[in-house]
Amino acid sequence: MHGLTSLYPDYCFLVIGANMGISKMTKEHLACSLALDLPVFVVFTKIDLAPEDVFKANIEKITNIMRKHCDKVPVKIKNQEDVSQVISTIETGKICPIFCISNTTG
């Protein structure tokens, strides 16, 4: 916590392996970002490795966590237009953009 607060972060970039899902550490990092009142965005990596049903279940889990426990509106980012729409509202902390990426397919 000292490392986080002494560096004055602007955002929390929460990285989740699409094939691994939401771990205890993921929840701890999310709790730290909420305690520091930081805007959060989620990045699912390795979407090419995750089975479709596992990936969908993990997206659903983080969406539910953001809505129910964090009072945030999750927004799945699919293209540059989506980025443009949320860029002005992320600082309010009410929106949580969710990016899905792959190192092999982009």
One Martini backbone bead per residue (centre of mass of N, CA, C, O) as a GRO file, in nm:
protein
  106
    1MET     BB    1   0.057   0.063  -0.020
    2HIS     BB    2   0.290   0.261  -0.005
    3GLY     BB    3   0.368   0.246  -0.304
    4LEU     BB    4   0.100   0.356  -0.413
    5THR     BB    5   0.070   0.629  -0.245
    6SER     BB    6   0.362   0.757  -0.318
    7LEU     BB    7   0.292   0.771  -0.651
    8TYR     BB    8   0.021   0.882  -0.743
    9PRO     BB    9  -0.211   0.744  -0.887
   10ASP     BB   10  -0.460   0.754  -1.155
   11TYR     BB   11  -0.480   0.437  -1.208
   12CYS     BB   12  -0.629   0.111  -1.259
   13PHE     BB   13  -0.471  -0.185  -1.397
   14LEU     BB   14  -0.654  -0.474  -1.451
   15VAL     BB   15  -0.516  -0.795  -1.482
   16ILE     BB   16  -0.662  -1.074  -1.671
   17GLY     BB   17  -0.673  -1.402  -1.725
   18ALA     BB   18  -0.894  -1.562  -1.925
   19ASN     BB   19  -0.800  -1.862  -1.824
   20MET     BB   20  -0.798  -1.795  -1.497
   21GLY     BB   21  -0.924  -1.546  -1.371
   22ILE     BB   22  -1.047  -1.465  -1.053
   23SER     BB   23  -0.857  -1.387  -0.794
   24LYS     BB   24  -0.762  -1.298  -0.488
   25MET     BB   25  -0.564  -1.079  -0.592
   26THR     BB   26  -0.762  -0.928  -0.767
   27LYS     BB   27  -0.944  -0.841  -0.531
   28GLU     BB   28  -0.724  -0.687  -0.376
   29HIS     BB   29  -0.658  -0.479  -0.597
   30LEU     BB   30  -0.942  -0.367  -0.615
   31ALA     BB   31  -0.963  -0.276  -0.319
   32CYS     BB   32  -0.729  -0.073  -0.333
   33SER     BB   33  -0.851   0.109  -0.555
   34LEU     BB   34  -1.105   0.181  -0.391
   35ALA     BB   35  -0.958   0.302  -0.142
   36LEU     BB   36  -0.811   0.521  -0.345
   37ASP     BB   37  -1.012   0.622  -0.564
   38LEU     BB   38  -0.974   0.472  -0.844
   39PRO     BB   39  -0.973   0.432  -1.155
   40VAL     BB   40  -1.094   0.151  -1.350
   41PHE     BB   41  -0.936  -0.100  -1.560
   42VAL     BB   42  -0.983  -0.383  -1.773
   43VAL     BB   43  -0.763  -0.666  -1.869
   44PHE     BB   44  -0.790  -0.919  -2.098
   45THR     BB   45  -0.589  -1.190  -2.144
   46LYS     BB   46  -0.556  -1.459  -2.347
   47ILE     BB   47  -0.818  -1.515  -2.535
   48ASP     BB   48  -0.698  -1.748  -2.719
   49LEU     BB   49  -0.671  -1.967  -2.470
   50ALA     BB   50  -0.960  -1.948  -2.398
   51PRO     BB   51  -1.237  -2.081  -2.348
   52GLU     BB   52  -1.536  -1.956  -2.421
   53ASP     BB   53  -1.685  -2.024  -2.150
   54VAL     BB   54  -1.467  -1.909  -1.961
   55PHE     BB   55  -1.457  -1.623  -2.068
   56LYS     BB   56  -1.756  -1.552  -2.023
   57ALA     BB   57  -1.755  -1.607  -1.716
   58ASN     BB   58  -1.537  -1.390  -1.647
   59ILE     BB   59  -1.689  -1.148  -1.754
   60GLU     BB   60  -1.937  -1.184  -1.573
   61LYS     BB   61  -1.794  -1.160  -1.301
   62ILE     BB   62  -1.673  -0.873  -1.334
   63THR     BB   63  -1.940  -0.735  -1.392
   64ASN     BB   64  -2.075  -0.803  -1.121
   65ILE     BB   65  -1.866  -0.677  -0.936
   66MET     BB   66  -1.885  -0.389  -1.045
   67ARG     BB   67  -2.187  -0.347  -0.991
   68LYS     BB   68  -2.235  -0.460  -0.688
   69HIS     BB   69  -1.945  -0.375  -0.530
   70CYS     BB   70  -1.845  -0.091  -0.701
   71ASP     BB   71  -2.042   0.096  -0.857
   72LYS     BB   72  -2.008   0.014  -1.171
   73VAL     BB   73  -1.982   0.056  -1.528
   74PRO     BB   74  -1.948  -0.179  -1.756
   75VAL     BB   75  -1.731  -0.151  -2.058
   76LYS     BB   76  -1.695  -0.285  -2.362
   77ILE     BB   77  -1.411  -0.277  -2.565
   78LYS     BB   78  -1.388  -0.285  -2.939
   79ASN     BB   79  -1.312   0.020  -3.020
   80GLN     BB   80  -1.234   0.348  -3.079
   81GLU     BB   81  -1.519   0.458  -3.020
   82ASP     BB   82  -1.538   0.351  -2.730
   83VAL     BB   83  -1.303   0.514  -2.622
   84SER     BB   84  -1.420   0.797  -2.685
   85GLN     BB   85  -1.670   0.765  -2.494
   86VAL     BB   86  -1.498   0.703  -2.209
   87ILE     BB   87  -1.267   0.918  -2.172
   88SER     BB   88  -1.448   1.146  -2.021
   89THR     BB   89  -1.566   0.934  -1.776
   90ILE     BB   90  -1.340   0.784  -1.609
   91GLU     BB   91  -1.272   1.005  -1.387
   92THR     BB   92  -1.536   0.957  -1.217
   93GLY     BB   93  -1.552   0.622  -1.158
   94LYS     BB   94  -1.823   0.484  -1.296
   95ILE     BB   95  -1.643   0.360  -1.515
   96CYS     BB   96  -1.552   0.026  -1.664
   97PRO     BB   97  -1.330  -0.067  -1.869
   98ILE     BB   98  -1.314  -0.346  -2.113
   99PHE     BB   99  -1.043  -0.536  -2.224
  100CYS     BB  100  -0.964  -0.754  -2.512
  101ILE     BB  101  -0.670  -0.955  -2.548
  102SER     BB  102  -0.406  -1.055  -2.789
  103ASN     BB  103  -0.086  -1.155  -2.897
  104THR     BB  104  -0.191  -1.290  -3.178
  105THR     BB  105  -0.471  -1.104  -3.261
  106GLY     BB  106  -0.513  -0.817  -3.075
   0.00000   0.00000   0.00000
